Amino acid sequence: MNKFQRIKDALFGVFILLFALAILLVPNEGYEIVAAIVSVLLLLYGFRLLWYYFRMARHMVSGKTILYQAIIILDLALFTGSLASMNSFIILFYLLGVFAFSGFIDVLRAFEAKRIGGAWKYKLVSGCVSVLYAILMLILGVILGDKDILVYGFSSSLFYTGAVRIANAFRRTAIVYIQ
């Protein structure tokens, strides 16, 4: 990563930490705000992928996958935006599901990195922790029926994600030398 990417990742990690703090300070309305902001960020990412497709990817081999990915991300953004006006339990279950899904993707990436000989242990542990924590919060929230447990659990998962993002921004990257 170059310096700009490191600064961008560290700032995004701080941004995530601020959202987690906002949820802790205002637990009744915090998740609705987070759902709206996640929707806006997904919209921006989807439009960025569309822009990339129209500028470059349509001329590439398998460039249509970028278009399909952009359409799916935009659809997910609209769905997330429509969730902001729904019941708070539904929003929290959805956000915890997204957190568990990202952990599952980290586990799959770790297995792929192991297969090709890359660094995989950190990704595997991080992904397993994310998935298990989301499942634990979901079970506790359903069994006890307390919305506050889900709010605080989601907030702590955001703290974890932000801290991992900041740590990864300042970690040294491996350099491959071709001889």
Secondary structure, DSSP 8 states (H G I E B T S, - for coil): --HHHHHHHHHHHHHHHHHHHHHHHSTTTHHHHHHHHHHHHHHHHHHHHHHHHHHTGGGSTTTHHHHHHHHHHHHHHHHHHHHTTS-HHHHHHHHHHHHHHHHHHHHHHHHHHHHHTS--HHHHHHHHHHHHHHHHHHHHHHHH--HHHHHHHHHHHHHHHHHHHHHHHSS--------
